[in-house]
Amino acid sequence: MKGPREKLIYVTCILTGTGTRAPDFLATVDVDPESASYCQVIEPREVFQKCDLAFLQTSHCLGSGEIMISTLGDPLGNGKGGFVLLDGKTFDVKGTWERPGDEPPQGYDFWYQPRHNVMISTEWGVPKYLIDGFNPADLRKGRYGRSLNVWDWTTHCLVQSIDVGEDSAPLPIRFLHNPNSAHGMVGCILQSSIYHFFKTEDGCWAAEKVIQIPNKKVSGWYFSEMPGFITDILISLDDRYLYIGNWLHGDIRQYDITNPHRPRLVGQVFVGGSIVKGGPVTVLEDEELDCQPDPVVIQGRRVYGGPHMLQLSLDGKRLYTTSSFYTPWDKEFYPQMVREGSVMLQIDVDTENGGLCVNPDLLVDFGKEPCGPARAHEMRFPGGDCTSDIWI
């Protein structure tokens, strides 16, 4: 946390589905504050052939020097929660990490804690259904995930599955950064909840719901109730704060997790979302807010979409966010963002008492990219960060 202030941030940008033939690309943004971009594409055919996996999701560097990437399914779009191994120097595909036959029915994110000989992965859903957008008819049919999958880090065996509820769809998972810790947090998108997972006295793993975002009763939307849709979470490097993004409601929340069994809300800020004033949605009942939030306009640019990916400066004082989640769902819930491109924002953080506010001086507009409006997604610092560093 005492390292130098970030000068660059890498942002993955999605052009798929926009009509352009240009590939998705990685933008290098100088948050000091000019930007430039360059393209780098990994050919997926080798992953198909060597691993029988597709729909790559989360990457982490291993202590061995290899890179491991989780997947959502196989090349045909069926659910398959496997892990692809890449050579860390050549990026050649080496094969799969998990033992054959141990693949969970679905996959998404993962995080490991070597000192406890454990990795835990999550489940989103079956890709061939996700690619058509969110369809309520897919619920209660086993098409969305419900489990935290516990792996033996040494043998690569699946040893336990923790059920957190039908159609809960647990997505982002984070252990505390302390390598001795046996605690962590996971966010469930459809359930709009946060679970605290931990190691029990008998050596097994358990999970308890510690945060529940209330649905809002609305009119002018797809359904009569709108969930928060927790799509990303992040834990500060000192393990003091948990940050979550509610992609549909449009707010980022800061919780004090000094006691992980009882998180305490200490900050909240709206950066877009589906319930802003003047939009098609009217909030009829809200357990938390007295009125609908105002639209966010920075440097004359209206921000569309909601907060998805999160990244935090090493000292914990600057939180960055982008708004694209997944192309078919972006088109369904935030068509204006797809047409105009997304943005990257900076949120200033009170690290002493808690508190969040939008910084009006930093806005990166990906709607003005040379190949057309892009949808900004994951962000990583070149020297390591809160979402990629795992200490062993």
matplotlib code that plots the C-alpha trace (Angstrom):
import matplotlib.pyplot as plt

x = [0.0, 3.0, 4.0, 4.1, 1.0, -0.4, 0.5, -1.0, -4.0, -4.8, -8.5, -10.0, -12.3, -15.1, -16.1, -17.8, -21.4, -20.9, -20.8, -17.1, -14.6, -11.9, -10.9, -11.4, -8.4, -6.4, -6.3, -3.4, -4.7, -2.3, -4.2, -1.9, -4.1, -3.5, -4.4, -3.3, -4.3, -2.9, -4.4, -3.4, -5.5, -5.0, -6.3, -8.9, -8.5, -5.6, -7.6, -10.5, -8.3, -6.0, -8.4, -12.0, -12.8, -14.1, -15.6, -12.4, -13.1, -10.6, -6.8, -4.3, -0.6, 0.6, 3.7, 5.0, 5.2, 2.2, -1.0, -4.3, -7.6, -11.0, -13.7, -17.5, -18.0, -16.9, -16.7, -20.3, -21.6, -22.3, -21.4, -17.9, -16.0, -12.4, -9.1, -6.6, -2.9, -0.6, 3.1, 3.9, 6.6, 5.4, 1.7, 1.5, -1.5, -0.2, -3.5, -5.9, -5.2, -8.0, -8.0, -10.0, -13.6, -13.5, -14.9, -17.9, -21.0, -20.3, -17.5, -16.6, -14.1, -11.5, -9.1, -6.5, -4.8, -1.8, -1.1, -4.4, -4.0, -7.2, -8.7, -12.4, -14.2, -17.6, -20.4, -22.3, -24.3, -24.5, -22.9, -25.4, -28.2, -26.2, -25.4, -29.1, -29.3, -31.1, -34.2, -36.4, -37.5, -34.0, -34.5, -35.2, -33.8, -30.2, -28.9, -27.5, -24.9, -25.5, -22.2, -18.8, -16.4, -13.5, -10.4, -7.3, -4.5, -1.9, -3.7, -6.1, -9.0, -12.5, -13.2, -16.3, -19.2, -21.0, -24.6, -25.6, -29.0, -30.7, -30.1, -27.9, -25.2, -22.1, -19.6, -16.7, -14.7, -12.0, -9.9, -8.6, -5.1, -3.4, -1.9, -2.6, -6.3, -9.0, -11.7, -13.1, -16.2, -18.2, -20.9, -24.1, -25.5, -29.0, -29.5, -27.9, -26.1, -22.6, -21.5, -18.6, -16.8, -14.4, -12.5, -14.2, -12.5, -12.8, -10.9, -13.9, -15.3, -18.6, -20.4, -22.8, -24.9, -23.7, -25.1, -28.4, -29.2, -33.0, -34.9, -36.7, -40.3, -40.5, -42.6, -41.4, -38.9, -38.9, -40.2, -42.0, -38.9, -35.3, -32.4, -29.1, -27.1, -23.8, -21.3, -18.0, -16.4, -13.0, -11.1, -8.6, -5.0, -5.2, -8.3, -10.3, -12.8, -15.0, -16.3, -19.3, -20.9, -24.6, -24.8, -28.5, -29.2, -26.1, -24.3, -20.9, -20.9, -18.0, -18.2, -16.0, -15.1, -12.9, -15.3, -16.0, -19.1, -20.7, -19.8, -20.8, -21.9, -19.7, -19.9, -22.1, -22.1, -24.2, -22.4, -25.3, -27.7, -31.3, -33.2, -31.9, -34.3, -35.8, -35.5, -38.2, -38.1, -40.1, -39.3, -42.5, -41.0, -37.5, -36.2, -33.1, -33.6, -36.0, -35.8, -34.2, -30.6, -29.7, -28.0, -24.2, -22.7, -18.9, -17.3, -20.5, -20.6, -23.7, -22.7, -24.8, -24.7, -23.9, -20.7, -19.3, -15.5, -13.7, -10.0, -8.4, -5.1, -2.6, -3.0, -6.8, -7.6, -8.7, -11.3, -11.7, -14.9, -16.0, -19.6, -19.7, -20.6, -21.4, -22.3, -25.8, -26.7, -25.3, -27.5, -30.5, -30.2, -28.1, -28.5, -27.5, -24.2, -23.6, -24.4, -22.2, -19.5, -18.7, -16.5, -14.0, -14.5, -12.5, -14.1, -12.3, -12.2, -12.1, -9.9, -10.1, -13.8, -15.3, -17.0, -17.1, -17.5, -17.0, -13.9, -15.0, -11.6, -11.1, -13.3, -12.0, -14.5, -14.3, -17.0, -14.4, -12.1, -10.9, -12.8, -16.0, -17.6, -16.0, -17.3, -14.6, -14.4, -11.6, -8.8, -5.3, -2.2, 1.0, 2.8, 0.0, -3.1, -6.0, -7.6, -4.6, -2.1, -2.1, 0.7, 2.1]
y = [0.0, 2.3, 1.7, 4.5, 6.0, 4.4, 6.0, 3.5, 1.3, -1.4, -1.6, -4.4, -2.9, -4.9, -4.2, -7.5, -7.0, -3.4, -4.1, -3.3, -6.0, -4.7, -7.0, -6.3, -4.5, -3.5, 0.2, 1.7, 4.7, 7.2, 8.2, 11.2, 11.9, 11.2, 7.9, 5.7, 2.2, -0.8, -4.2, -7.7, -10.7, -14.3, -16.8, -19.1, -22.1, -23.6, -23.4, -25.3, -28.0, -28.6, -28.0, -28.5, -25.2, -21.8, -18.6, -17.5, -15.4, -14.6, -14.8, -15.0, -15.5, -18.6, -18.9, -21.4, -18.6, -20.0, -18.1, -19.7, -18.7, -19.8, -20.7, -20.7, -23.6, -25.8, -24.7, -25.7, -23.4, -26.0, -25.3, -26.4, -24.8, -25.7, -23.8, -23.2, -23.0, -20.8, -20.6, -17.3, -16.3, -17.6, -17.6, -21.1, -23.2, -26.0, -27.7, -27.7, -27.3, -29.5, -33.3, -34.8, -35.4, -32.9, -30.0, -28.3, -27.9, -24.1, -21.6, -18.0, -16.5, -18.1, -17.1, -19.3, -19.2, -21.6, -21.5, -23.2, -25.4, -24.2, -22.6, -21.6, -21.0, -19.7, -20.4, -18.0, -19.9, -22.0, -19.9, -20.9, -19.4, -16.3, -15.2, -14.5, -12.0, -12.4, -14.4, -15.1, -18.3, -19.7, -19.6, -22.7, -24.9, -25.3, -22.8, -20.5, -21.3, -21.9, -23.2, -22.3, -25.0, -25.8, -27.3, -28.9, -26.6, -29.3, -32.2, -30.1, -32.1, -30.8, -31.6, -29.7, -27.6, -25.0, -24.4, -20.7, -21.1, -21.8, -19.3, -17.2, -17.0, -16.4, -14.4, -12.3, -14.0, -12.6, -14.0, -11.4, -10.4, -11.6, -14.9, -16.5, -15.6, -18.2, -15.6, -14.1, -12.6, -13.6, -11.6, -13.2, -11.3, -12.6, -12.9, -9.4, -10.7, -11.0, -14.2, -14.4, -17.7, -19.1, -22.2, -24.1, -25.8, -29.2, -28.0, -27.7, -24.5, -22.7, -19.6, -17.2, -14.4, -11.1, -8.5, -8.4, -5.6, -5.0, -5.1, -1.9, -2.0, -0.2, 0.5, 1.1, -1.8, -5.4, -6.7, -5.2, -5.5, -4.5, -6.3, -4.6, -7.1, -7.3, -7.9, -7.1, -6.8, -5.8, -5.8, -3.1, -4.3, -3.7, -6.0, -3.2, -2.3, -4.3, -2.5, -3.7, -2.5, -2.8, -2.8, -2.2, 0.1, 2.1, 2.5, 1.6, 0.7, 0.7, -1.7, -1.9, -5.6, -5.4, -8.0, -10.1, -11.7, -8.2, -5.8, -2.2, 0.2, 3.3, 4.8, 4.9, 6.8, 6.6, 6.5, 5.8, 2.9, 2.2, 4.2, 7.7, 10.6, 11.4, 7.9, 5.4, 3.7, 5.0, 3.7, 2.9, 1.5, 1.7, 0.5, 2.6, 5.8, 8.7, 9.7, 8.5, 9.6, 12.2, 11.3, 11.5, 14.1, 14.7, 17.2, 17.5, 13.7, 11.8, 8.5, 5.6, 2.1, 1.0, 0.3, -3.1, -3.7, -2.1, -1.4, 0.4, 2.3, 0.6, 3.2, 2.7, 6.3, 6.1, 3.6, 3.2, 1.8, 0.9, 0.1, -2.8, -6.2, -8.6, -7.7, -9.3, -8.0, -4.6, -4.4, -5.5, -3.2, -0.3, 0.1, 3.8, 2.8, 0.3, 3.0, 5.7, 3.6, 3.4, 5.4, 5.0, 7.0, 7.7, 7.7, 9.4, 7.3, 8.4, 5.7, 7.0, 7.2, 5.7, 7.7, 7.9, 10.7, 11.0, 12.8, 15.4, 15.7, 12.2, 10.7, 8.4, 8.3, 5.0, 6.2, 8.1, 5.2, 5.1, 1.8, 3.0, 3.1, 0.5, -1.0, -0.8, -3.8, -5.1, -2.9, -3.9, -2.0, -3.1, -3.8, -5.7, -4.6, -5.5, -7.9, -9.7, -10.1, -13.2, -13.5, -16.9]
z = [0.0, 0.3, -3.3, -5.9, -7.2, -10.4, -13.7, -16.1, -16.1, -18.7, -19.7, -21.8, -24.5, -26.2, -29.8, -30.4, -31.6, -32.7, -36.5, -36.8, -38.0, -35.7, -32.7, -29.1, -27.7, -24.7, -24.0, -22.1, -20.2, -18.6, -15.5, -15.2, -17.5, -21.3, -23.0, -25.9, -27.1, -28.7, -29.9, -28.8, -29.6, -28.4, -31.0, -29.3, -31.6, -29.6, -26.4, -28.1, -29.4, -26.4, -23.6, -25.0, -23.2, -24.3, -23.0, -21.1, -18.0, -15.2, -15.3, -12.5, -12.4, -10.4, -8.3, -10.9, -13.5, -15.4, -16.1, -15.3, -16.9, -15.8, -18.3, -18.5, -20.9, -23.8, -27.5, -28.0, -25.3, -22.7, -19.1, -18.0, -15.3, -16.3, -16.1, -19.0, -18.3, -20.3, -20.3, -18.6, -21.1, -24.4, -23.8, -25.3, -24.2, -22.0, -21.2, -18.3, -14.5, -13.1, -12.9, -15.8, -14.8, -11.9, -13.9, -12.2, -14.3, -14.6, -14.0, -13.7, -11.2, -8.9, -6.1, -4.3, -0.9, -1.0, 2.7, 3.2, 0.2, -1.3, -4.4, -4.6, -7.9, -8.7, -11.2, -13.5, -16.0, -19.2, -22.0, -24.8, -22.7, -21.4, -25.0, -25.6, -22.7, -19.4, -19.8, -16.7, -18.4, -17.8, -14.1, -12.0, -14.9, -13.7, -16.2, -13.6, -11.0, -7.3, -5.9, -4.5, -5.6, -3.3, -4.8, -3.2, -4.5, -4.5, -6.1, -8.3, -7.1, -6.5, -2.8, -1.8, -3.2, -1.1, -2.2, -1.9, -3.4, -6.7, -9.4, -7.0, -9.7, -7.5, -9.7, -8.2, -5.4, -3.3, -0.4, 2.0, 0.9, 4.1, 2.9, 6.3, 6.2, 5.8, 5.0, 1.9, 0.1, -2.9, -4.7, -6.2, -9.2, -9.3, -5.6, -5.1, -2.0, -0.5, 1.2, 3.6, 3.3, 5.8, 7.0, 9.8, 12.8, 11.1, 8.0, 5.8, 4.2, 4.9, 3.7, 5.4, 3.8, 5.3, 2.9, 1.1, -1.4, -1.3, -4.6, -5.7, -6.7, -10.0, -13.1, -16.7, -16.5, -17.5, -14.2, -11.2, -9.0, -9.9, -8.2, -7.6, -9.8, -8.0, -10.8, -9.2, -5.7, -4.5, -1.2, -0.3, 0.2, 4.0, 4.1, 5.8, 3.1, 0.7, -2.4, -4.5, -7.7, -8.3, -12.0, -12.3, -9.4, -10.4, -7.0, -5.6, -1.9, 0.6, 3.6, 6.6, 6.9, 9.9, 11.3, 8.1, 9.8, 10.1, 7.3, 8.0, 5.2, 5.3, 1.8, -1.2, -4.5, -7.7, -11.1, -13.4, -13.4, -14.4, -11.7, -12.4, -12.5, -15.9, -17.3, -18.2, -14.8, -11.8, -8.4, -6.5, -3.3, -2.0, 1.4, 1.2, -0.8, -0.4, -4.1, -7.3, -7.9, -10.5, -13.8, -13.7, -16.0, -16.0, -18.3, -20.3, -20.9, -19.7, -18.1, -19.3, -17.9, -14.3, -12.3, -13.2, -13.0, -10.1, -9.5, -6.5, -6.1, -3.9, -1.2, -1.3, -2.1, -5.8, -7.0, -10.8, -12.4, -15.9, -17.0, -19.5, -18.2, -21.0, -24.6, -24.8, -21.4, -22.2, -25.2, -23.2, -20.2, -21.4, -25.2, -25.0, -23.5, -26.4, -29.0, -27.4, -25.7, -22.1, -19.8, -17.0, -13.9, -10.7, -7.3, -4.4, -1.3, 2.4, 3.8, 7.4, 8.1, 4.9, 2.1, -1.7, -4.2, -8.0, -9.1, -11.7, -13.2, -14.6, -17.3, -20.1, -23.0, -24.9, -27.2, -29.2, -30.1, -33.8, -34.5, -33.0, -29.5, -27.2, -24.0, -21.3, -19.0, -16.7, -15.4, -14.3, -13.1, -14.8, -11.5, -9.8, -8.0, -5.6, -8.1, -9.5, -6.6, -4.6, -2.0, -1.1]

ax = plt.figure().add_subplot(projection="3d")
ax.plot(x, y, z, "-o")
ax.set_aspect("equal")
plt.show()
